[in-house]
Amino acid sequence: MDQLIRIMPCLDMQNGRVVKGVHFVDIQDAGDPVECARAYCEAGADELALLDITATVEGRATMLDVVKRVADVTTVPFTVGGGISDVKSAELVLNAGANKVSTSSAAFRNPGLIPEMIKAFGAEKVTVAIDVDQNAAMPSGYEVYIDGGRTATGTDAIEWAKRVDGYGVPVILPTSKAGDGARTGYDLPVISAINKAVSADVVASGGAGELDHFYEAIQAGATVLLAASVFHFGIIGISELKDYLRGRGVTVR
């Protein structure tokens, strides 16, 4: 496989701490964001994501002080999401040190925000995240969820991904609600379906539990491998994962 695969630990944030849940609930503390970010950079992460998971639901902006402190120790590209509801809030996050912003609920509610942000900052700084869950009534079998996975939208996930892709977003980040934190494997059908439908890079997110799961996600079409609990709780190390992928013929940094 010639395409360079990137490993992206994800720091889900709540009340200024890194946390990890299962299916977007049952939240556990997983440490200090600055210490986690520093450790992941030293361990060989290719990118980092920081998601303020309750900002949208609580109707507030991203915690900029946390973004600044994490940016100070981060040596890899760093994406921040959660509470980014307009161009101004995105600008504040980028000015605080983030390299990219990720938007989900706000982009769904106001799709015009996506081209506005691309115009303001450049496409390379904009990621659109899509929380999905299985729903047999949808044409693709997957429905878009917003508000941190709390609110069903009645919109088909693949159709929404195509619309997002049409704006020129370079990265789409679908997270499976069913897979989130469960460590039972990524939701491969949704990765594959989105990968076939869009030109953007697709991030695998939600469900990594063992080394094989990462390779399966690559085979399904993901080029960025996002995980949280397996890294936070020391189940899999980043260098261990990269060695494993190299052994399977995957190109990693």
C-alpha positions in Angstrom: 0.0 0.0 0.0 1.6 3.2 -1.2 -0.6 5.8 0.6 1.0 7.1 3.8 -1.2 6.0 6.7 -1.4 8.4 9.7 -2.0 7.5 13.4 -4.1 10.0 15.3 -4.7 9.6 19.0 -7.9 11.5 20.1 -8.2 13.4 23.3 -11.9 13.6 24.2 -12.2 16.5 26.7 -14.7 17.2 29.4 -14.3 19.8 32.1 -10.6 20.2 31.1 -9.7 16.6 31.5 -9.2 13.8 28.9 -12.1 11.3 29.2 -13.2 8.2 27.4 -16.7 6.8 27.1 -18.4 3.8 25.5 -21.1 4.5 22.9 -20.7 8.3 23.8 -21.7 7.6 27.5 -20.2 6.0 30.6 -17.4 8.5 30.8 -14.1 7.7 32.6 -11.2 10.0 33.4 -8.1 9.3 31.3 -5.7 12.0 32.3 -4.4 15.6 31.8 -4.6 16.8 28.2 -1.2 18.5 28.2 0.6 15.4 29.6 -1.3 13.1 27.2 -0.5 15.3 24.2 3.2 15.5 25.1 3.4 11.7 25.6 1.7 11.0 22.3 4.0 13.3 20.3 7.0 11.6 22.0 5.5 8.2 21.2 5.4 8.9 17.5 1.8 10.0 16.8 1.4 11.6 13.3 -1.5 13.9 14.3 -3.6 14.7 17.4 -7.3 15.4 17.8 -8.8 17.2 20.7 -12.6 17.1 20.9 -14.4 19.1 23.6 -17.2 16.5 23.7 -19.8 18.5 25.7 -19.2 22.0 24.3 -22.1 21.8 21.7 -24.6 20.3 24.1 -23.7 22.8 26.8 -24.0 25.6 24.2 -20.5 27.0 24.8 -17.3 27.5 23.0 -14.2 25.3 23.0 -11.9 25.7 26.1 -9.3 28.0 24.5 -7.0 27.8 27.5 -6.7 24.0 27.1 -6.1 24.4 23.4 -3.3 26.9 24.1 -1.6 24.6 26.7 -1.9 21.6 24.4 -0.6 23.5 21.4 2.5 24.5 23.4 3.7 20.9 23.8 2.4 19.5 20.5 4.9 18.8 17.7 2.5 17.3 15.1 -0.6 18.7 13.3 -3.3 19.2 15.8 -7.1 19.2 15.1 -9.6 20.7 17.5 -13.4 20.1 17.5 -16.4 20.7 19.8 -18.3 24.0 20.1 -17.0 25.4 16.8 -20.3 26.9 15.6 -19.2 29.7 13.3 -16.1 31.3 11.6 -15.3 33.4 14.6 -15.1 30.5 17.0 -13.0 28.6 14.5 -10.7 31.6 14.2 -10.2 31.7 18.0 -9.3 28.0 18.1 -6.8 28.4 15.3 -5.3 31.5 16.9 -5.0 29.5 20.2 -2.6 27.2 18.4 -4.7 24.5 16.6 -3.6 23.6 13.1 -7.1 22.5 12.0 -10.7 22.7 13.2 -13.3 20.0 13.1 -17.0 20.8 12.9 -19.9 18.4 13.1 -23.3 19.6 14.5 -22.9 23.2 13.5 -22.0 22.2 9.9 -25.0 19.9 9.8 -27.4 22.6 11.0 -25.8 25.2 8.7 -24.0 23.6 5.8 -23.1 27.1 4.5 -20.6 27.2 7.4 -18.3 24.7 5.6 -17.6 26.9 2.5 -17.4 30.0 4.8 -14.7 28.3 6.8 -12.8 27.1 3.7 -12.9 30.6 2.3 -11.7 32.1 5.6 -8.9 29.7 6.5 -8.2 27.4 3.5 -9.6 23.9 2.9 -6.5 22.2 4.6 -7.6 23.7 8.0 -11.2 22.3 7.9 -12.3 18.8 8.8 -16.0 17.8 9.0 -16.9 15.1 11.5 -20.0 12.9 11.1 -21.4 10.8 13.9 -23.3 7.9 12.5 -25.4 5.0 13.8 -27.0 2.1 12.0 -30.6 2.6 10.9 -32.1 0.2 8.4 -34.6 2.8 7.3 -31.9 4.9 5.7 -30.8 4.1 2.0 -27.3 3.4 3.2 -28.3 1.8 6.5 -26.6 4.7 8.4 -28.1 7.9 9.9 -26.3 11.1 10.9 -26.4 12.0 14.6 -25.6 15.4 16.1 -25.1 16.9 19.5 -22.4 14.4 20.6 -24.4 11.5 19.2 -27.5 12.4 21.2 -29.8 13.6 18.4 -31.0 11.6 15.3 -31.4 13.8 12.2 -33.3 11.5 9.8 -30.5 12.2 7.2 -28.6 9.4 5.4 -24.9 9.5 6.4 -23.5 8.7 3.0 -25.6 11.4 1.3 -24.4 13.9 3.9 -20.8 12.8 3.4 -21.2 13.4 -0.4 -22.6 16.9 0.2 -19.7 17.7 2.6 -17.2 16.4 0.0 -18.7 18.6 -2.6 -17.5 21.7 -0.7 -13.9 20.5 -1.0 -13.2 19.4 2.5 -10.0 17.3 2.5 -10.8 15.1 5.5 -14.1 13.6 6.7 -14.2 12.0 10.1 -17.0 9.5 10.6 -17.4 8.1 14.1 -19.7 5.0 14.6 -21.8 5.5 17.7 -22.1 1.7 17.9 -18.4 1.2 17.8 -17.3 4.1 20.0 -15.2 2.9 22.9 -16.4 -0.7 22.5 -13.1 -2.0 21.2 -14.9 -4.5 19.0 -13.5 -3.1 15.7 -14.2 -0.1 13.5 -17.5 0.0 11.6 -16.0 -1.1 8.3 -19.1 -0.9 6.1 -19.6 2.8 6.8 -15.8 3.5 6.3 -16.0 1.7 3.0 -19.2 3.3 1.8 -18.0 6.9 2.6 -14.6 6.2 1.0 -16.3 5.0 -2.2 -18.6 8.1 -2.2 -16.1 10.9 -1.6 -12.7 12.1 -2.7 -11.7 13.3 0.8 -9.4 11.3 3.1 -11.5 9.2 5.5 -10.6 8.9 9.1 -11.4 5.6 10.9 -12.9 6.4 14.3 -14.8 4.5 16.9 -14.1 0.9 18.0 -10.4 0.1 17.7 -9.5 -2.7 20.2 -6.7 -4.7 18.7 -4.0 -4.4 16.1 -5.9 -6.2 13.4 -8.8 -3.6 13.6 -6.4 -0.9 12.4 -5.4 -3.0 9.3 -9.0 -3.8 8.6 -9.9 -0.1 8.6 -7.1 0.6 6.0 -8.5 -2.2 3.8 -11.9 -0.5 4.1 -10.4 2.7 2.8 -9.3 4.8 5.8 -6.0 6.7 5.5 -6.1 8.2 9.1 -6.5 5.9 12.0 -8.0 7.6 15.1 -8.2 5.8 18.4 -8.5 6.8 22.0 -9.0 4.2 24.7 -6.5 1.7 23.4 -3.8 4.4 23.5 -5.0 6.1 26.7 -5.1 2.9 28.8 -1.9 1.5 27.3 -3.5 -1.5 25.5 -1.7 -0.7 22.3 1.4 1.5 21.9 1.9 3.7 18.8 5.3 2.3 18.0 3.9 -1.2 18.4 1.0 -0.3 16.0 3.4 1.1 13.4 5.6 -1.9 13.6 2.6 -4.2 13.1 1.4 -2.1 10.1 4.8 -2.1 8.5 4.8 -5.9 8.8 1.5 -5.9 6.9 3.1 -3.8 4.1 1.5 -0.5 5.1 3.5 2.7 4.6 3.7 4.7 7.9 6.0 7.5 9.1 
